[in-house]
Structures are given as C-alpha cells and as structure tokens.
Amino acid sequence: MISLSKKARVAGFLYIVGSLVAVARLIYIPNTLIVPKSATATVNNIARHELLLRFEIFSQRLTGALWIFVMQRRSERGVYLPHPRHWRGLAKLAGVRWPVE
C-alpha cells in the first residue's frame, strides 16, 4: 500500500507540471499565433509556426489527462469529487482515451 504522503507528493507534482504547461498554453501560444482582427495574419502565423500549433493541441490533451490524475489522487484523500462513473465523460472531454473495462 502506498503511503498518503507519497500520494500527496505525486498529486502535487502533477499539479505543478499541469500548471506550467497550462501557463504556456494559455499565455505564450495565443500571443504568438493569434493576431486580433486579422485572420490573414493569424493564418500566416499558424503556417509559419506549425510545430507550436501542434504543441498547443498536445498540451491541451496533456493538461486534461494530468487534471484527471490529480483528481483521482485527491479523491483517494476524501475530497468531494464527481462519482467515478463520470470520469469517463471527463476523460472524453479532455481528449484522453479511457482504458477499456
């Protein structure tokens, strides 16, 4: 059995990693790719920074998966969370493949 402090450390680590990725995804990437009121410039930026757009898509899925794992860790500590039967729907919203039962 894994100790509660180890579970808390894992959840904390996942929380920090998810937060760092989310900051890059929510601040840096939109400022680089999107030009307000200029669709042509936005399309040109996306064409020029295709790898950055791919990282944006990947990071959305990564942060979604990390938050699901953090919530699972927190649920083991008695914090109120949605019922586990709803986790499949949350995973689907985050774009994460849920293991087949």
Phi and psi restraints in degrees (value plus and minus 20) as a CYANA .aco file:
   2 ILE   PHI    -104.7   -64.7
   2 ILE   PSI     116.4   156.4
   3 SER   PHI     -90.1   -50.1
   3 SER   PSI     137.5   177.5
   4 LEU   PHI     -83.6   -43.6
   4 LEU   PSI     -57.3   -17.3
   5 SER   PHI     -87.7   -47.7
   5 SER   PSI     -54.1   -14.1
   6 LYS   PHI     -88.6   -48.6
   6 LYS   PSI     -60.8   -20.8
   7 LYS   PHI     -81.9   -41.9
   7 LYS   PSI     -60.0   -20.0
   8 ALA   PHI     -85.8   -45.8
   8 ALA   PSI     -58.7   -18.7
   9 ARG   PHI     -84.6   -44.6
   9 ARG   PSI     -63.1   -23.1
  10 VAL   PHI     -83.1   -43.1
  10 VAL   PSI     -65.0   -25.0
  11 ALA   PHI     -83.0   -43.0
  11 ALA   PSI     -61.0   -21.0
  12 GLY   PHI     -84.2   -44.2
  12 GLY   PSI     -61.2   -21.2
  13 PHE   PHI     -83.5   -43.5
  13 PHE   PSI     -65.8   -25.8
  14 LEU   PHI     -82.5   -42.5
  14 LEU   PSI     -56.8   -16.8
  15 TYR   PHI     -84.1   -44.1
  15 TYR   PSI     -63.9   -23.9
  16 ILE   PHI     -87.1   -47.1
  16 ILE   PSI     -66.0   -26.0
  17 VAL   PHI     -80.8   -40.8
  17 VAL   PSI     -64.9   -24.9
  18 GLY   PHI     -82.5   -42.5
  18 GLY   PSI     -57.7   -17.7
  19 SER   PHI     -87.5   -47.5
  19 SER   PSI     -62.0   -22.0
  20 LEU   PHI     -84.4   -44.4
  20 LEU   PSI     -63.8   -23.8
  21 VAL   PHI     -85.5   -45.5
  21 VAL   PSI     -59.4   -19.4
  22 ALA   PHI     -85.6   -45.6
  22 ALA   PSI     -57.3   -17.3
  23 VAL   PHI     -82.6   -42.6
  23 VAL   PSI     -65.5   -25.5
  24 ALA   PHI     -82.8   -42.8
  24 ALA   PSI     -59.5   -19.5
  25 ARG   PHI     -90.8   -50.8
  25 ARG   PSI     -54.6   -14.6
  26 LEU   PHI    -113.2   -73.2
  26 LEU   PSI     -40.9    -0.9
  27 ILE   PHI    -132.0   -92.0
  27 ILE   PSI     -78.3   -38.3
  28 TYR   PHI     -89.4   -49.4
  28 TYR   PSI     -70.6   -30.6
  29 ILE   PHI     -84.2   -44.2
  29 ILE   PSI     -67.9   -27.9
  30 PRO   PHI     -81.8   -41.8
  30 PRO   PSI     -58.1   -18.1
  31 ASN   PHI     -85.6   -45.6
  31 ASN   PSI     -49.0    -9.0
  32 THR   PHI    -101.4   -61.4
  32 THR   PSI     -59.8   -19.8
  33 LEU   PHI    -110.7   -70.7
  33 LEU   PSI     -59.0   -19.0
  34 ILE   PHI    -116.2   -76.2
  34 ILE   PSI     109.2   149.2
  35 VAL   PHI    -131.4   -91.4
  35 VAL   PSI      95.6   135.6
  36 PRO   PHI     -80.1   -40.1
  36 PRO   PSI     117.7   157.7
  37 LYS   PHI      41.0    81.0
  37 LYS   PSI       4.0    44.0
  38 SER   PHI    -165.8  -125.8
  38 SER   PSI      71.7   111.7
  39 ALA   PHI     -85.5   -45.5
  39 ALA   PSI     -55.7   -15.7
  40 THR   PHI     -84.6   -44.6
  40 THR   PSI     -65.0   -25.0
  41 ALA   PHI     -86.2   -46.2
  41 ALA   PSI     -56.4   -16.4
  42 THR   PHI     -84.1   -44.1
  42 THR   PSI     -65.6   -25.6
  43 VAL   PHI     -82.6   -42.6
  43 VAL   PSI     -60.4   -20.4
  44 ASN   PHI     -83.8   -43.8
  44 ASN   PSI     -60.4   -20.4
  45 ASN   PHI     -84.2   -44.2
  45 ASN   PSI     -61.3   -21.3
  46 ILE   PHI     -84.5   -44.5
  46 ILE   PSI     -60.7   -20.7
  47 ALA   PHI     -86.1   -46.1
  47 ALA   PSI     -57.0   -17.0
  48 ARG   PHI     -95.2   -55.2
  48 ARG   PSI     -51.9   -11.9
  49 HIS   PHI    -137.6   -97.6
  49 HIS   PSI      35.0    75.0
  50 GLU   PHI     -82.2   -42.2
  50 GLU   PSI     -59.2   -19.2
  51 LEU   PHI     -83.4   -43.4
  51 LEU   PSI     -56.8   -16.8
  52 LEU   PHI     -85.0   -45.0
  52 LEU   PSI     -59.3   -19.3
  53 LEU   PHI     -84.7   -44.7
  53 LEU   PSI     -60.9   -20.9
  54 ARG   PHI     -84.1   -44.1
  54 ARG   PSI     -58.7   -18.7
  55 PHE   PHI     -83.8   -43.8
  55 PHE   PSI     -57.8   -17.8
  56 GLU   PHI     -79.3   -39.3
  56 GLU   PSI     -67.4   -27.4
  57 ILE   PHI     -84.0   -44.0
  57 ILE   PSI     -65.2   -25.2
  58 PHE   PHI     -82.5   -42.5
  58 PHE   PSI     -62.2   -22.2
  59 SER   PHI     -87.9   -47.9
  59 SER   PSI     -51.0   -11.0
  60 GLN   PHI     -82.2   -42.2
  60 GLN   PSI     -64.7   -24.7
  61 ARG   PHI     -87.9   -47.9
  61 ARG   PSI     -59.3   -19.3
  62 LEU   PHI     -84.0   -44.0
  62 LEU   PSI     -68.1   -28.1
  63 THR   PHI     -85.3   -45.3
  63 THR   PSI     -56.3   -16.3
  64 GLY   PHI     -80.9   -40.9
  64 GLY   PSI     -64.2   -24.2
  65 ALA   PHI     -86.2   -46.2
  65 ALA   PSI     -61.7   -21.7
  66 LEU   PHI     -82.7   -42.7
  66 LEU   PSI     -61.1   -21.1
  67 TRP   PHI     -86.6   -46.6
  67 TRP   PSI     -54.6   -14.6
  68 ILE   PHI     -83.7   -43.7
  68 ILE   PSI     -63.9   -23.9
  69 PHE   PHI     -87.7   -47.7
  69 PHE   PSI     -56.8   -16.8
  70 VAL   PHI     -82.8   -42.8
  70 VAL   PSI     -63.7   -23.7
  71 MET   PHI     -84.9   -44.9
  71 MET   PSI     -56.5   -16.5
  72 GLN   PHI     -84.6   -44.6
  72 GLN   PSI     -60.7   -20.7
  73 ARG   PHI     -84.5   -44.5
  73 ARG   PSI     -61.9   -21.9
  74 ARG   PHI     -87.2   -47.2
  74 ARG   PSI     -53.6   -13.6
  75 SER   PHI     -86.7   -46.7
  75 SER   PSI     -47.2    -7.2
  76 GLU   PHI     -91.8   -51.8
  76 GLU   PSI     -35.8     4.2
  77 ARG   PHI    -115.1   -75.1
  77 ARG   PSI     -18.2    21.8
  78 GLY   PHI      72.7   112.7
  78 GLY   PSI      -8.5    31.5
  79 VAL   PHI     -98.7   -58.7
  79 VAL   PSI     120.8   160.8
  80 TYR   PHI     -86.5   -46.5
  80 TYR   PSI     108.1   148.1
  81 LEU   PHI    -160.5  -120.5
  81 LEU   PSI     146.7   186.7
  82 PRO   PHI     -79.4   -39.4
  82 PRO   PSI     134.4   174.4
  83 HIS   PHI     -80.0   -40.0
  83 HIS   PSI     124.0   164.0
  84 PRO   PHI     -74.6   -34.6
  84 PRO   PSI     -45.1    -5.1
  85 ARG   PHI     -86.4   -46.4
  85 ARG   PSI     -39.5     0.5
  86 HIS   PHI    -106.9   -66.9
  86 HIS   PSI     -31.4     8.6
  87 TRP   PHI     -83.2   -43.2
  87 TRP   PSI     -53.2   -13.2
  88 ARG   PHI     -81.0   -41.0
  88 ARG   PSI     -62.7   -22.7
  89 GLY   PHI     -86.2   -46.2
  89 GLY   PSI     -58.9   -18.9
  90 LEU   PHI     -84.4   -44.4
  90 LEU   PSI     -60.0   -20.0
  91 ALA   PHI     -84.6   -44.6
  91 ALA   PSI     -59.4   -19.4
  92 LYS   PHI     -84.7   -44.7
  92 LYS   PSI     -60.2   -20.2
  93 LEU   PHI     -83.4   -43.4
  93 LEU   PSI     -54.9   -14.9
  94 ALA   PHI    -101.5   -61.5
  94 ALA   PSI     -27.6    12.4
  95 GLY   PHI      60.7   100.7
  95 GLY   PSI       5.3    45.3
  96 VAL   PHI    -125.7   -85.7
  96 VAL   PSI     117.3   157.3
  97 ARG   PHI     -97.1   -57.1
  97 ARG   PSI     105.5   145.5
  98 TRP   PHI    -108.6   -68.6
  98 TRP   PSI     118.3   158.3
  99 PRO   PHI     -79.3   -39.3
  99 PRO   PSI     122.3   162.3
 100 VAL   PHI     -94.4   -54.4
 100 VAL   PSI     115.6   155.6
